[in-house]
Amino acid sequence: MIFDLTYMLFSRYISNIPVVCTFLCLACFSAKAQNCPPNIDFENGGFFGWTCYTGYAEEVDSTNRITFNYSGSPVFNRHTIYAANPGSGVDEYGGFPKNCPNGSGFSIKLGNNSANHEAEGVSYDFTIPANANTYNLIYNYAVVFQDPGHHVSEQPRLDLLVYNVSDGYSINCSSFSFFANGSPLPGFQLSPHPGGNTPVWYKNWTAVSINLDNLAGKTIRLFFKTADCTFRIHFGYAYIDVNTECSDRFEGAVFCPDDSQVRLNAPYGYQSYTWYNNSFTQVLGNSQTLILTPPPASGTQVAVIVVPYSGYGCHDTLYTYLYDTLSYLANAGPDKNSCNNSIAQIGVPPKPGWFYQWTPDTGLNNPILANPFATPDTTTDYILTIRHSGGGCISSDTVTVFAAKLSDSLQVLGKTDWCIGSGDSTVLKTLNADSVQWFKNGALIPGANGQTYTVTESGSYHARLISFRLRKNHQASGSEHCFGSDSRFYC
């Protein structure tokens, strides 16, 4: 850790000036996890594999029409990616997080609140594996729409198009529009902070599934589009993300041998669910989550009939097998450094169906997150304990956050007013550090490496403080440093 502390001295007068140092969600279900399309989840931190579009929206013969006149790389303030860190913040109208709360590293925003009948889009082409006759995409979205009370064809919106590129047709039951005024989907709320007289409706992060069964080997295009109202005045935008894991089983279908119950989750976003045993002779449940206590025998098959909201998905019957083969060990992540309480993220992204607990909770923003932010005052060992939703597979792991703190103050000792030639001097003093180097007028003073320095001439003096208390950087020799700013003060 390195800080620069500066003090300006005159031989007639010294003033003790304080020193300041600056220091939408998609999940694909396929036959094999490795068949997930690359970066469909935006987890490389960019738009690789995606095509970005900009254009405009208009109403033509009572139909909303979006026309794109650009395609290629993302456009500033129209295709925005957010990383999962405290700086991403929350949406100003809805108060929900800009990054999807599914533990992913990145989410995107389409559009902005500038209106002017703008339209934005992103598309992704992928081929369903040849052996995947059962294939579903589950996406999460959050939307913000101004509601000018216009006709449906004139409203701000989010459009989803799923297109069979191989055969040249839209998959209609999986292609639809979201808009606040008149949408049959529940969950829209009126913003308490519309920023004007026009109401603003928002919908928090919500997951919806897309059925792509019996399309093995086909190339599919996923196309998200946002648009303002057609009168150039009212805006609409959306957030989108993609889950990173792909599986042919529902969440919870693989459970721990020592689980006391099984919590089986069907895909989100349907209006109703009816669970059956494999012979359809017994109804097991009627909600999105099925709880079986005690767990059934490994290899048991169950089925669920899912009914979508009208016009928002496909009526389907989904099957899965349950196996007691789950094994997962806690992963607290690599050791981290924290310089003067700088943020260090520990752990790894969460896995669905697991509970997380960190001890101690000192310096953590949330001790039950899989990957919380740590800002300890001193070097701390954090212990992560995990357990499955069924209670089994308990395990622990430890990560060390090495903390180093350097004071950003500089003390002035002795007289603060003395004359040239009097033999007097001023002593500058730093607080404890592993190494100190003093400078005059920006130039290093050879041999001036003590905690104190005696000044006998006017000038601008600063000290660079170094701490070697952080963990060793295994990528290079020596110890890892933390650098502060070079702050300068003049009196």
N, C-alpha and C positions, 0 to 999 in steps of 0.2 A: 504494500500500500504506500502511495506517495502523495504528499500534500506539499504545496508551495505556500509559504506564509511570507508576506511582504510588509516592510515598514520603511517609510521615508523619513530620513533624519536631516535636520539642519543643525549647524553648530551653534546657532543662537537660541533655538527653541525646539523642544520635542513635545509632541502631543500624542497621547496614547490612544490612537484610533483603533477601534475593534476590527479584527481581521475576519473576513467572510470567505470561506472556501466553497466553491461550487462542486461541489463534488459532481339456406334451406337445408334439413338433414336427410341424406339418402342412405339407405342400406340395401345391399343386393343379396338375394338369397339364391344361390346356385348350387350345382352339384359338388363343387370343390372350392375351397377358400381361395386357391391361387388363381381362379378364373375371374376374380374381380377386375374390372377395367382399371388400368393405371391412372391414378390421380383423379378418378371420378369423385373423390372425396376432398379435393383441393389440399391434401396434406403435404404436398411438396412446397406449399406456401405461395403458389401462383396459379396461373390459368393454363398450364401445360395440358394439352389434349382437348381443351375447350376452345371454341370459336366465339368471339365476342362481337356483338352487333350494336349499332345505334341507328335510329331512324325517327319516325313520327307516327302518331295515331290520328285517325280521322273516322268520322261517321259517314258511311256510304249506304244509302237505301236502308236505313234503320239497322245497319250492321256495323259493328266495330271492326275497323281494319287497321292493322299494324304493318307499316312499310319500312323495311330496313334499306338504307343506302350506303352502309359501311359494314364490313366484316373483317375481322382480323384480331389484333391484339386488344387488350383492355384499354378503355378510354377513361382518363382521369375524371373522378367524381361521378362516373356512370357505371363503372365496374370496379368495385372496391373490395379488397380482401382484408379481413380482420383476423389478427392472431389472438390466441387465448391468453391474454395478459390483462392486468388491471387497467392499462391504458385504453383498451377498446371501449369500455364504458357501456352505457345503456342508451337505448333509443330515446330521443328527446320527447316523443309524443306518447309512446307506450310504456316506457320505463322498463322494458325487458332487455336482457343482455344482447348486444350486437353479435356476439359469438354464440353459436348454438350450444346450449347447456347439456350436450351429450358427451363432453369430455374430449371432443376433437380439437385439433390444434388450430384449424382455420375454418372460417365461414366467409361467405361473400354477400355483398349488398348490390342489388340491381336498382339503378335509378337514384333519385335524390328528391329534395323538396323544392325544386326550382320551377316545376310546372313547364309551361310553354309547349304543351302536347308532345313532349319527348317520349321516345320508346327505347328500351334497351333489351338485349337478349344475350343468352349464352346457350350454346348447343354442344352436345357430346355424342359422337358416333361410336358404337361398340358392337361386337359380334357375340351373340349368346353361344356358349360352348355347345358343340355338336351333341353332347350326351345330356344336356340340361333341359329336359322337357318340362320341368317345374322351375320357374324363374320369376322372382318378384323383386321389384325395386320399391323401397320405402323411403320417401323423402320427407324432410321437415322443412317447413317454411314459416316465416313470420311476415306480416304485411302491415303497411300503414297507408290508408287512403283518406284523402279529403272527400267529403260527401256533399257535393253541390246540389244534390236532389235532381240530377239529370236523369234522362232515360237510361236504361241499362246499357244500350249501345254507346253511350257517351261517357260512361263512368270510368274513372281510373281502375286499373285491374292488374292481376297476375294471370297470365295464360300458361298452361302446360300442354305441350304437344308431344305425344309419343308416336313416332312414325316408323313404319316398317319400310326401311330403305330397300331391302331386297325385293319386296313385292310391290312397293309403290302405293301404300295406303296408310291412312291414319288408324291407330288403334283407338277407336272412338270412346269406348267405355273407360279409357285411361287418359283421355284428353279433355280438359275442361278449363273453365275460367273461374277465378275468385274475384269477387267485388263486394263491397260493403253493403250497398243498397240493393236489397232483394236476394242476396245470396242465401240459400237454404242451410248452409253450414253454420253450426252454432259456434259461439266463442268470440264473436266480435264485440269489442267494448268501445265505449265513447271515451276519447282522450280527455283528461282533465286539463290539459295544457295545449289547446289547439293553435295558439299563437295568432288568433284572429277570430273573426265572426263565423267562419265556415267550420262546421263540425269536422272532426278528424276521428275516423274509426281505425282501430288496430286489432290485430289478432296475434297473440303470443305464439311462440314456437309450437308448432303442431306437426305431427307426423301423419303421412298418408301413404298408402301402398299402391303400386302399379302392378297389375297382373300381366306377365309375359309368358304364361304357360304355353306349351306346344309350339314354341317358336325357336326350337333348338337350331343353331346354325345360321339364324337370320341376323342381319345387321340392323340395329335399332338406333334411331336418333332421338335423343332426349333434348327438348327445347323449352327453356324457360324464357318468358317474355314479360316485361312490365311496361306499363304505359300510363301517362297522365290522362286527364280528361281531354276530350276532343276540342274544347273551347279555349285552350292555351292558358287557362287560369289555375286549374286545380291539379295537384300532384298525386302520384301514387308510386310506391316503391316496395321492394321485398328483400328479405334476407333468405339465403338458401345455404344448406350444407349437406354433406354426405357422410354417413357412418363408415368406418374403415373396415369393418369385418363382414365377411360373406360366409353364408352357411346354408345348407339345405334343411336345417332344423330350426325350429322356433327357439327363442331365448328361453332357457330353462329345460330344454329337451334332454340335454346332457347334464346329469347332476352328480353330486359327490356320493360315494358309497356310504358315508356317515351322515348324510342329510336326514333330517327328521320329517321333511316335507318337500314336495316339488311344486315350484311356482312356474307355470308354463304360460308364456305370453304369446298370443297371436299377433299378427301385424296390426299396427295402429291404424286409426282413421276410418273404421267402419261404423255404421250406425248400430248394428247388432251382431252378436256372436252366439252360436249354439254349439256346445261341445258334445261329442258322442264317443262311445267306445267304438272299437273297430268294426263291430257288427251293426252299429246304429240301433241297438236295442235299448240303450240307456243314455239319457241326457245327463251329462256330467257337470254342466255349468252354463251360465248365460252372460258372462262378462268377458272382457278382453283377456283377463288373467284367470287361469284355472289353477286352483290349489288342490293338490292331492296329498292327503295325510292318512296313513303313512305312504311313502313312495311306492309305486307299483313295481312289479318285477321288471328287471332290465329286459328290453326288447318289446315292451308293450307299445301298441300303436293306438293313437287317438286321432280323431278328426274334428274339424271345426267348420261350420257353415258360416260364412261371413256375408253380410248384406250391407252394401254401401249406401251412403246418402244418395238421394235421387239425383242421377246425372253425374255422380262424382266417384265412379269406380265400377268394378265388375263384381257381380254376384258369383261366388265361388265356394268350393269345398276344398279345404286344405288338410293335408295329412302329415303326421310326423311320428317318428319312433322315439321312445324314451330309453336312454342308456345310463347306467350308473358308472360311467367311465371318466367323469370329470376330475382333473387334477390341475391345480394352479397354485403357484407359490407366490407369496408376497414379494414385491419388487419396490424397494424404497428409492431406487435410482442411484446414480453415481454421487459421490461426495461433491459438495459445492462450497463456494466461497461467498462471504458476505462482507463487503468493505463498508464500514460506517453505516451499518444497517441497510445496505443495498439489498434489493429483492433477489432471492435465490429460490427458484422453483424446484421442489423436490418431488420424488415419486415418478410415476408414469401415468399416461392417460387411463381413465377408468375403463373397466370392462363391465358390460351390463350384467346385473344379477349378483354383484359383489358389494359388501359393505366394508368401509375403511375406517380405521381409528388410529390416530397418531398420538404418541405420548413422548415427552411432555407436550402440552399445547402452547407453551411459551413462545411467543414470536411468530405463531402461525395465524394466517388469516381465517382458516377454517380447519379444525383438526379431523373432520370426517370426510374431507375431500381426498380423492386418490392422489392428486398432485397439487397440494396447497403451495402458497407462497410463504417463505420463511425469511424473517428479518431479526435474527437473534442478536442480543447484546454481547454474548460470549459464545465461544465455540460450544456447540450443542450436538449431542447424539439423539437423533429422532428415531423412535421405534414405530414401525408400521405393522399393525395387525389386521389381517383380512379374514373374512369368513363369507361363505356363500349364503345366498338368500335362504337356503334350506337349513342353515346352521352348521354345515360341515366344512371340511377343507380348511380348517383354521391354520394359519401360518404367520410368521413374523419375519421382518427384515429391518436392518438398521442403516441409516445414512448419517453422515457427519457433515454439519455445516460449520466450516471454519470461519470464525468471525474475528476481524481485526478492526480496532478503532484508534484513530488518531485525532487529537484535539485540533480544532481549527483556530485556536487562540495563540497570540504571541504576547509575552509580558515585557514590560519596560521597567528595568530596575535602575535605581540611582537617580541622579538629578535629571530634571527635564528642561533645565535652562542653564547653559554654561557658555563661556566665552572661549574663542579660539586662543590657543596659547596658554590657557590656564592650567593645563594638565588634567582637567576633568575629562570624564568620558561617560557614555551611557552603555548599559548592559542590556542586550536583548536575550530573552530566554524562551525556549519552547518547552512544551511538556514532553513526557517520555516518548521515545521512539527508538527503534532499533538502529537507525542510522540518520544522521543529519548532515546536510550540506548547505552552507551559507553562500549567498550571492550578493554582489554589490553592483547596482546599475545593470543588472542582467548578466553580469559576468561572474563565473565561478571564482570563489576566493580559495586559493590552494591551502589545504591544511585546516580550513575552518569547518571542523566536523563535530564540534562539541555541542552540548545542549544549550550553552550560552555563548554569546559572541560580544566582545567589547568593541564599541564603536567610538572612533576618535575623529572621524571625518564626516562631512555631510554626504548624503547620497540616498539612493533607494535600495533598501536591503530586504532580502527575503530568504527564507529557509525552506529547503525541501526536506520533508520528513518521510522516512521509509519504514515500513513494517514488513518483516519476513515471517509473520505468524500465520500466513495462509498455507493451504496444502501445497505440496510440491506439484508443479505442472509436469505431468509425465510425457508431454509432447516436446519438452525442451529441458535443457539442464538448468540447475539453479532453482530458486523459489519463484512462485507466482506473485506478481506485484499488483497493486491496485493504484491507479493514477488519479490524483486530484487535479484541480485547475491551477493555473498560475495567476493568482489574484494580486493586483497591485493597487496601492493606496498612496495618495499624495496629500501632504498637508502644507 
